[in-house]
């Protein structure tokens, strides 16, 4: 039969005793677990109030989210400090849309408490940025920055880091560096914000062509949250996905695939658009490189579905763009062109041209169309636009993008029969790319790049300068 009420009371009492024992042993995690299981709401809330902010600073978002979900509805009413911790945890585990709903429904935005207002000022631009609304995040975040310093180190540091990422996306790396320096000087921000700072700095490094430095920063970022939460699987998806990207770029495909297996599901749970695009694209490319064409296209179908389901047109357009690339690699020019037409969402790509988004640093609709023309069509109309795009990329300090464009330009020259110019152009690219360890940047261009590499190898027999260059 069913356990009696007396049995339930005895079990609840045992949980409470266990919780109090763990408190005495200085072990807050099992203490809170048992407190919640005991049903003693006041005891559980007192422990969460005592330790919640510390776990937040460590980046223990999934742990916090699990605890808050286990509490009865309304348990946090009248506890705005805990409500803020719960909203942050929801943001980084279930996504910004759910967190925004919680923020608006909680009433905390009207709280007079300075500590609560510090969190509100930080949350709003963070949530907008994560919703792929960088322009709105910039406007709101600039107002929030003017109110610094606040009264909460975690909130101030998250705001500063988030705005560094936003202004870098808007094309102002100098202000981004200033904000990151401010974030580093903050005291008491915790491992989560150290992860955030190094990740944003690494994104700027990668954009500016410093692959080795970016890899080191992302590794530090992953380890910052890993050490705080004991295992890779609890590390933050923000840093883990970026680290996987640099490993992929260095052609460490097995290592990248392992990290993608850990962090891509977490990134999808949170709904980070650039991370989802980059993650699924990498998985598709790794599968395709191994001959698993079905799996490659499956990854892109999943990405397209996520974009439609979550009403993120940039995500759906990116899935189609990468599908067109794979169709081109299969030699199917007609299907490639048709898929590019499907991917050509004018609003998406107009915005991508204005912003510096991680997913489109070296992949966008223009690059897709230039690639198609160079391989299957008339290469001549691509030469002038590619040269202009290279100049713009250098002016914006986007050296990684410039390397991709220069590779395509060299391929266009080769397609036109100018072997000497094509060989010189590719050699210059390989020397720069090789110094940083870029591999997939060249290799992902497949046969057009391979033909140039073979040309360069053949020339090495007669050119001492080429033959002597490692």
C-alpha positions in Angstrom: 0.0 0.0 0.0 0.9 3.7 0.0 3.2 5.0 2.7 1.4 6.5 5.7 1.5 10.2 6.6 3.6 9.2 9.6 6.2 7.7 7.2 6.3 10.9 5.2 6.8 13.0 8.3 9.6 10.7 9.4 11.4 10.9 6.0 11.0 14.7 6.0 12.4 14.9 9.5 15.4 12.8 8.5 16.1 15.1 5.5 16.0 18.1 7.9 18.4 16.4 10.3 20.7 15.5 7.4 20.6 19.1 6.2 21.5 20.5 9.6 24.4 18.0 9.9 25.8 19.0 6.4 25.5 22.7 7.5 27.7 21.9 10.5 30.2 20.1 8.2 30.4 23.2 5.9 28.9 21.3 2.9 26.2 23.6 1.5 25.3 21.6 -1.6 23.9 18.5 0.2 22.6 20.7 3.0 20.4 22.6 0.5 19.4 19.4 -1.3 18.2 17.9 2.0 16.6 21.1 3.1 14.4 21.3 0.0 13.6 17.5 0.3 12.5 18.1 3.9 9.8 20.5 2.8 11.0 23.1 5.4 10.8 26.1 3.2 12.2 28.7 5.6 15.2 26.5 6.3 15.8 26.0 2.5 15.4 29.7 1.8 17.8 30.7 4.6 20.5 28.4 3.1 19.8 29.7 -0.4 20.1 33.3 0.8 23.4 32.5 2.5 25.0 30.6 -0.4 23.1 31.5 -3.6 25.2 34.5 -4.5 28.4 32.5 -4.0 27.2 29.7 -6.3 26.1 32.4 -8.9 29.6 33.9 -8.9 31.1 30.4 -9.4 28.8 29.8 -12.5 26.9 26.9 -10.8 23.8 27.9 -12.9 22.4 24.4 -13.5 22.7 23.5 -9.8 20.9 26.8 -8.8 18.3 26.2 -11.5 17.6 22.7 -10.2 17.1 24.0 -6.6 14.8 26.9 -7.6 12.7 24.6 -9.8 12.2 22.3 -6.8 10.7 25.0 -4.6 6.9 25.4 -4.5 5.4 28.2 -6.6 5.5 31.5 -4.9 8.2 30.4 -2.5 10.5 33.3 -3.5 7.8 36.0 -3.2 9.1 38.7 -0.8 12.7 37.6 -1.4 13.9 39.8 -4.3 17.5 38.9 -3.7 16.8 35.3 -4.3 14.5 36.1 -7.2 17.4 37.8 -8.9 19.7 34.7 -8.4 16.9 32.5 -9.8 16.5 34.7 -12.9 20.2 34.7 -13.6 20.3 30.9 -13.3 17.3 30.6 -15.6 19.0 32.9 -18.1 22.0 30.7 -18.4 20.2 27.3 -18.4 16.8 27.8 -20.0 17.5 30.9 -22.0 16.8 34.6 -22.1 13.2 34.5 -23.1 12.1 32.6 -20.0 14.4 34.7 -17.8 12.8 37.9 -19.3 9.3 36.6 -18.5 10.4 35.9 -15.0 12.0 39.3 -14.6 8.8 41.1 -15.8 6.5 38.9 -13.7 8.6 39.1 -10.5 8.0 42.8 -9.7 11.7 43.2 -8.7 12.2 46.0 -11.2 10.2 48.2 -8.8 12.2 47.2 -5.8 13.9 50.1 -4.0 16.9 47.9 -2.9 20.1 49.1 -4.5 21.5 45.6 -4.8 18.4 44.4 -6.7 18.5 47.4 -9.0 22.2 46.6 -9.8 21.1 43.1 -11.0 18.2 44.6 -13.0 20.5 47.1 -14.8 22.8 44.2 -15.7 20.1 41.7 -16.7 18.3 43.7 -19.3 21.2 44.3 -21.7 22.4 40.7 -21.1 19.0 39.3 -22.0 18.6 41.5 -25.1 22.0 40.5 -26.4 21.3 36.8 -25.9 18.0 37.3 -27.8 20.1 38.5 -30.8 19.0 42.1 -30.2 22.4 43.7 -30.0 21.3 47.1 -31.1 18.7 47.3 -28.3 21.2 45.9 -25.8 23.7 48.6 -26.8 21.2 51.4 -26.0 19.9 49.9 -22.7 23.4 48.9 -21.7 25.0 52.3 -22.2 22.4 53.7 -19.7 23.3 50.9 -17.3 27.0 51.6 -17.6 26.5 55.2 -16.6 25.1 54.0 -13.2 28.3 52.1 -12.3 29.7 51.3 -9.8 26.8 49.5 -8.3 26.5 47.6 -5.1 27.0 44.1 -6.4 30.3 42.9 -7.9 28.7 40.0 -9.8 26.1 42.2 -11.5 28.6 45.0 -12.3 31.1 42.5 -13.8 28.4 40.7 -15.9 27.2 44.1 -17.2 30.7 45.2 -18.1 31.5 41.9 -19.8 28.2 41.8 -21.7 28.7 45.3 -22.9 32.2 44.6 -24.0 30.8 41.8 -26.2 28.0 44.1 -27.5 30.3 47.0 -28.4 32.7 44.6 -30.1 29.7 43.2 -32.1 28.9 46.8 -33.0 32.4 47.3 -34.4 34.2 49.1 -31.6 37.0 46.8 -30.3 38.8 49.7 -28.5 35.8 50.4 -26.2 35.5 46.6 -25.7 39.1 46.3 -24.5 38.5 49.2 -22.1 35.4 47.5 -20.6 37.3 44.2 -20.4 40.1 45.9 -18.5 37.5 47.3 -16.1 36.0 43.8 -15.6 39.4 42.3 -14.8 40.0 44.9 -12.1 36.7 44.1 -10.4 37.1 42.4 -7.0 34.9 39.6 -6.0 33.3 38.9 -9.4 34.1 35.2 -9.2 35.0 32.4 -11.8 31.9 33.0 -13.9 33.0 36.5 -14.8 36.6 35.5 -15.3 35.3 33.1 -17.8 33.1 35.8 -19.5 36.0 38.3 -19.7 38.4 35.8 -21.3 35.8 34.6 -23.7 35.0 38.0 -25.0 38.7 38.9 -25.3 39.2 35.6 -27.1 36.5 36.5 -29.6 38.2 39.7 -30.4 41.6 37.9 -30.7 40.1 35.4 -33.1 38.4 38.1 -35.2 41.8 39.9 -35.5 43.5 36.7 -36.6 45.3 35.7 -33.3 44.2 32.1 -33.2 46.8 30.9 -30.7 46.0 33.7 -28.2 42.3 33.1 -28.7 42.7 29.4 -28.0 44.7 30.1 -24.8 42.0 32.5 -23.6 39.1 30.0 -24.3 41.0 27.3 -22.6 41.5 29.5 -19.5 37.8 30.4 -19.7 36.6 26.8 -19.8 38.9 25.9 -16.9 37.6 28.9 -14.8 34.1 27.4 -14.6 35.3 23.8 -14.7 37.4 24.3 -11.5 34.5 25.9 -9.8 32.0 23.2 -10.7 34.3 20.2 -10.7 33.5 18.7 -14.2 33.6 19.8 -17.8 29.9 19.1 -18.1 29.0 21.8 -15.7 31.3 24.3 -17.4 29.8 27.2 -19.2 28.6 26.6 -22.8 29.6 30.1 -23.8 33.3 29.3 -23.4 33.2 25.7 -24.2 31.7 26.2 -27.7 34.2 28.9 -28.5 37.1 26.7 -27.4 35.7 23.9 -29.6 35.8 26.4 -32.5 39.5 27.1 -32.2 40.3 23.4 -31.9 38.3 22.8 -35.1 40.2 25.7 -36.8 43.5 24.0 -35.9 42.2 20.7 -37.5 41.9 19.0 -34.1 38.6 17.5 -35.2 38.4 14.7 -32.6 39.0 17.2 -29.7 36.5 19.7 -31.2 33.9 16.9 -31.6 34.2 15.8 -28.0 33.7 19.4 -26.7 30.7 19.9 -29.1 29.1 16.8 -27.6 29.3 18.4 -24.2 28.5 22.0 -24.9 26.3 22.2 -28.0 23.2 20.7 -26.1 23.7 23.3 -23.4 24.1 26.1 -25.9 20.8 24.9 -27.5 19.1 24.9 -24.1 20.1 28.5 -23.6 19.4 29.5 -27.2 22.6 31.3 -28.1 22.2 32.0 -31.8 25.8 32.3 -32.8 26.9 29.3 -30.7 24.1 27.1 -32.2 25.1 28.1 -35.7 28.8 27.6 -35.2 28.2 24.3 -33.3 25.9 22.6 -35.8 28.0 23.9 -38.7 31.2 22.4 -37.2 29.5 19.1 -36.6 28.2 19.0 -40.2 31.7 19.8 -41.5 33.4 17.2 -39.3 30.8 14.5 -40.4 31.2 15.5 -44.1 35.0 15.3 -43.9 34.6 11.7 -42.7 32.3 10.8 -45.5 29.1 10.7 -43.3 27.1 12.9 -45.7 23.7 11.9 -44.1 24.9 13.0 -40.7 26.2 16.3 -42.1 22.9 17.2 -43.6 21.0 16.0 -40.5 22.9 18.5 -38.4 21.8 21.3 -40.7 18.2 20.1 -40.8 18.2 20.3 -37.0 19.7 23.8 -37.1 17.1 25.0 -39.6 14.3 23.5 -37.4 15.6 25.3 -34.3 15.6 28.6 -36.2 12.0 28.1 -37.3 10.8 26.8 -33.9 12.4 29.7 -32.0 11.7 32.4 -34.6 15.3 33.1 -35.2 15.6 33.7 -39.0 19.4 34.2 -38.8 19.7 30.6 -37.6 17.5 29.2 -40.3 19.3 31.2 -43.0 22.7 30.0 -41.7 21.6 26.4 -42.0 20.6 26.9 -45.6 23.9 28.8 -46.3 26.0 25.9 -45.0 23.8 23.3 -46.9 24.5 25.2 -50.1 28.2 25.0 -49.3 28.0 21.2 -48.9 26.0 20.8 -52.1 28.7 22.7 -53.9 31.3 20.4 -52.5 29.3 17.5 -53.9 29.5 19.2 -57.3 25.8 20.0 -57.5 25.9 23.6 -58.8 22.2 23.9 -59.5 21.2 22.7 -56.0 23.8 24.9 -54.5 22.5 28.0 -56.3 18.9 27.1 -55.4 19.8 26.7 -51.7 21.7 30.0 -51.7 18.5 31.7 -53.0 16.6 30.1 -50.1 19.2 31.4 -47.7 19.2 34.9 -49.0 17.0 36.6 -46.4 17.6 40.3 -47.1 16.9 41.5 -43.6 19.2 38.8 -42.0 22.2 39.6 -44.2 21.8 43.4 -44.2 22.1 43.2 -40.4 25.0 40.8 -40.6 26.8 43.3 -42.8 26.3 46.1 -40.2 27.4 44.0 -37.2 30.4 41.8 -36.5 28.6 38.6 -35.5 30.7 35.5 -34.6 28.8 33.1 -36.8 29.3 35.3 -39.9 32.9 36.5 -39.5 34.0 34.2 -42.3 30.6 32.9 -43.6 27.9 35.0 -45.1 25.7 35.2 -48.2 28.2 37.2 -50.2 31.0 34.6 -49.5 28.6 31.8 -50.5 27.8 33.4 -53.8 31.4 34.3 -54.6 32.3 30.7 -53.8 29.6 29.4 -56.2 30.8 31.7 -59.0 34.4 30.8 -58.6 33.8 27.1 -58.7 31.0 26.8 -61.2 30.2 30.1 -62.9 31.9 33.2 -64.1 34.7 34.1 -61.7 35.4 37.5 -63.3 32.6 39.5 -61.6 34.0 38.3 -58.2 37.5 39.9 -58.5 36.6 43.5 -57.8 34.1 42.9 -55.0 36.5 40.5 -53.3 39.3 43.0 -53.5 37.1 45.7 -52.0 35.9 43.3 -49.2 39.5 42.5 -48.4 40.3 46.2 -48.0 37.3 46.7 -45.7 38.2 43.6 -43.6 41.7 45.0 -43.1 40.4 48.4 -42.2 38.2 46.8 -39.5 41.1 44.7 -38.2 39.2 41.6 -39.2 42.3 39.7 -40.3 40.7 36.3 -40.1 38.0 37.4 -42.5 40.6 38.9 -44.7 42.4 35.5 -44.9 39.2 33.8 -46.0 38.5 36.4 -48.7 42.1 36.4 -49.9 41.9 32.6 -50.3 38.8 33.0 -52.5 40.5 35.8 -54.4 43.5 33.6 -55.1 41.1 30.9 -56.3 39.4 33.3 -58.6 42.8 34.4 -60.1 43.7 30.7 -60.6 40.3 30.1 -62.3 41.1 32.9 -64.7 44.4 31.4 -65.7 46.7 33.8 -63.8 48.7 31.1 -62.2 51.6 33.3 -61.1 49.4 35.8 -59.3 47.3 33.1 -57.8 50.4 31.3 -56.5 51.8 34.5 -55.0 48.5 35.3 -53.4 48.0 31.9 -51.8 51.6 31.8 -50.6 51.1 35.1 -48.7 47.9 33.7 -47.2 49.6 30.4 -46.1 52.5 32.2 -44.5 50.1 34.3 -42.3 47.7 31.5 -41.6 50.5 29.0 -40.8 52.1 31.4 -38.3 48.9 31.2 -36.2 48.0 27.6 -36.9 44.9 28.2 -39.1 44.1 25.1 -41.1 40.4 24.7 -41.7 40.3 28.4 -42.9 42.1 27.1 -46.0 41.1 23.4 -46.0 37.3 24.2 -45.9 37.6 25.8 -49.3 38.2 22.2 -50.6 39.2 21.7 -54.3 39.8 25.4 -55.4 42.2 25.7 -52.5 43.7 22.3 -53.0 44.5 23.1 -56.6 46.4 26.2 -55.5 48.3 24.2 -52.9 49.3 21.7 -55.5 50.4 24.6 -57.7 52.5 26.0 -54.9 54.1 22.6 -54.1 55.1 22.3 -57.8 56.6 25.8 -57.8 58.7 25.0 -54.7 61.0 22.9 -56.8 62.1 26.0 -58.7 61.7 28.7 -56.1 64.2 28.8 -53.2 62.1 31.2 -51.1 59.0 28.9 -51.2 61.0 25.8 -50.6 62.8 27.3 -47.6 59.6 28.5 -45.9 58.4 26.0 -43.3 
